């Protein structure tokens, strides 16, 4: 977790917390007035530090400016020096990229904490209490938060070498199935690959063109099709089985030898959860909040500590 204190937090008439949740598909921001409880929200595109750093910096900067501008309409004195901020970002384990983000933003927050979106997910999922969280979005990651608030990160290595059980990796499996059918049958023959070929093409040249610019979020767009076609398409059924195996392996690593309550979060969680084995179903609880809630929780916690 990276901490950046440019100024000491001071006691103004109004004080604010800012939480940001940034992943491989979208970014959410919430600025809260701690006295009045009023909040301002903004949403933008992807801000994974691993996938596209320059785009992430631009997205985060724009959202910060947007919510501060919204608050100024109510409090003309609102500025960055009154804000305790926590950014929970995919790829925040890369210190060099976090440093580049902070330097590029050049925003004089009273306090700025940048941590992984896994950490903010864990704090949001059970309101800061002990929990095991597996986040299944464009990427995937696990976080175990114990009773002493020690955090243990599992995964989060990025699309190239990790993210098993994620939307991007499930979409990649779909595209690989398309390639296999093209090479073996010279066409797409299964229901799911026929559907996907409408986007990526049905011949080598067209598919290579699509692949040359495809990002993890582009692959992730295909993941819902696996669930839609699983009952009628053998290929989709096989891919779903592989996905569930990957997810349960991540759950095992995240839980370790604990019996903590388990929460699945992320855009793919709702689709995946009904298929999870009974032994995990018994530990599942309904999330009390999400990664954005966790970022806001931590921002207030760090504010109160100063």
N, C-alpha and C positions, 0 to 999 in steps of 0.2 A: 504494500500500500504506500503510495507516494503522497507526502504532505508538503504543501507549499504555502507558507505564511508570508505574504508580502507586507501586511500590516497587522498590528494587533487589533483584535475585535474591540470596538468601542461601543459605548452605550448611547446610541442615538434615540431620537423620539420613536423611530421605527427601526426594526431590525428584521432581517430576512434570512431565509434558508433557500438554497437552490439545489434541487436534485435533478440529475440527468441520467437517463438510462439509454445507453448506446450499444446497438448490436449490428449484425450484418445486413439487416433489412431496413430498420427504422430507428429513429432516435426521438425520445420524449423528454421534455423539460417541464419542471414545475417550480415556480417561485412562490414562496409563502411568506406573508407578513405575519410575524410571530405574535404581534399584539392583537391584530384584528382577525387573524385566521383567513383573510382573503388570499386567494391564490390565482396565479396566472399560468397558462399552459401554452406550449408550442410543440409542434411535431415536424420532424424533417426526415431526410433519407438516412442511409446507412452511416455509421460512424465507428466501425471496427478499425482499431489502430493497426491490425494485422493486414487487412485486405487492401485498404487504400487510404494511406495516412493523410495525404493532402485533401482528399474529399472529406475525411472525418473532421479535420481541423476546420474546414469551411462550414460544415454542417453545424458543429458545436458552437462556433463563434456566432453564426447567424441566429441560433436559438437563444443564446445568452443575450444578445442584443435585443431580440424580439421580446422576451419576457421582462427585461429591465425597462424597455420602452413602454410596455403595457402598464407596468407598475407606476411609472412616472406620471401617467395620466391621472393617477389618484394621489400620489405623493411626489411632488416635484423634486424633493430632496433625495429620493431613492437613487443610489448609485452602487457600484461594485464594492466600495469600501464598507458597506453595511451588510454584505452578504457572506454567509458561511455556506460554501458550496461543496457538494460531493458528486463526482462524476463516476458512475459505475459503467465501465466500458469494456467491450470485448477487445482482447489484445493488450490490456493494461499491464500485463506482466512484463512487457518489454520496456525497461526503464529508459532506454534511449529515445523511444518514440514518445513516451510520456513527457520527457524533458522537452522534446521538440514541440509537442502540443502546448505545453505551458508557455514556452518562449514565444510561440507564434500567436497565441491568444493575447498575451500581454495585457490581461485584464486584472486590475488591482483588487481582487477579492480580499476581503478581510482574512479569509482562510479558504484554501482550496485543497481538497483531498481527492486524489484520483486512485481508484481501485478497480478490481475486476467486476464485471457485471455479475459474476458468481457470488461475490461477497454481498452486493446489494440485494441480490435475489434471496440469499439466506436470511438477511435481516428483515426483509419484507415478508417473507413466507410465514414466519411465526412471531412477528413483532419483536424480534431481537432475542427470542428464547431459543434453546437448543433445538436443532432440526437438521435433517439431511435433505438437501435440495438438488434435484437434477433438472437442469434447464435444457429444454429441447426446442431450439429455435432454428435460425439459419445455421448456427453452430450449436455445439453441445458442451456442457461443462457440469461438473458436480461440485458441491461445496458442503462440507460438514461443519456445523457450528456447535461446539460442545457447551456444557453448562458453565464453563469459565470463559466463554466467548473466544476460545481458541478456534481459528478457522483453518480448515484443511481443504486445499484445492485439488480437484481431480480433473484431468483433461485440460481443455483450454489451449491446446497446441496449435489450433488453426486448421484450416481446410486441407492444406497440403499433407499433413502427417497425422491429423487427428480428426476430431468432430464426429466420430462414429455415433450413430443414433440421431444425428441432426437432420434437419430438412435438406441441407445442401448435400450431405453424403447419401441420403436416400434418393434424392434426385439424380445424383451421380450414378447410382446403381441402375436407375431407369435408363439413363443415356447409354450406359454400358450394355444393357440388354438390347437397346436399339442397334448398337454397333455389331453385337454378336449375331443378331438376326440378319442384318444386312450382309455380313460376311458368309453366313451359313446358308441363307435362303435367297439372298440377293433382293430381299424386300422385307418389310415389316409385316409380321403375320399375327402377332398377338394384339389384343384390343388396346392394351396400354401403350404399346410401342407405336401402333398406328396413330393414336391420339397425339403422342409426343412428336412424331415425325411431321405433323402439321406445322410445328414450330421450328424444329431443328433441321428439317429436310429429310429426303428419302434416298439421297445419293451421297457418295463420299465427298464430292466437292462442296456441296451445300452444307453438309454436316461439319466439315473442317472449318468452313467460314464461320459458322455459329460458334464452334468450340474456341476459335481464336480470340474471341472477345467475351466469352462467358465468364461471369463472376459467380461466386458461391450463391448469391441471391438468385441468380438465373437458374441454377440447378434446383434450388429449394422450391421454386415455383411448381416443380413437377411432383413434389412429395405428396400432396393431397390426393393425386390420382391413384396412388398405390392403395389407399384405403377405399376409394370409390370403386375400384375395379377388383378388389381382392376376392369377392365372392363369385365373380364370373370369369376371371382371367387367371389361368395357372401361373403366368409370369408374375403378375402383381401379387399373387398369393405367396410365391417364393420370395419375392423381394420384401414383403411384409414380415415374413418369418426371419429373414436376415436382420431387418431393422429391429425387431423385438429382441433378438439375441444381443445385438449391439447395445440396446438400451438397458437390458437387464445386467449386462456386464458392467456398464457404467454405474448402475444402481448398486451392485455388489461392492464395487470399489469405493463408492461414496459412503455407504453404510459401514463398511469394514466389519468389525465385530460388535457394533453397537446395536441398540434397539431403539434408536431415535425415531420420532415421527418423520415420515417421508412425504415430501411434496414434489410434485412434478409441475414445472412451469414452462412457459414458452408457447409459441404458436402451434407446435406439434403435439403438445402434451394432451390436449383434449382428444385428439384422434387416437393417440397411443394408449392412454390410460386404461380403456376398457379391455385391452388385450394383455395387460400385464398379469403375470402369474399370481395365483392366489396368495402365495407366501408374502408377496410385496403388497398386495391389496390390503392385507390386514394392518399394515403400517401406514398406509396412505391417510393423510388428513387433508382437509380443504385448506387451501392457502388463505392466510389472513390478509395478504397483500402481495404485491409484485415487486420487481426490481426497482421501479421508480419510487414506490412507497419506501423501500429499503434505503434508497439514496437519501430521501427526505428525512427518514428516521435518523440516519447517521449524521446528516448535516446538522440536525437539531442537537443530537447527542454531543457532537464535537463543539458546537456553539456553547452549550451549557457547561462544558469542561473548561472554558476559557473565561 
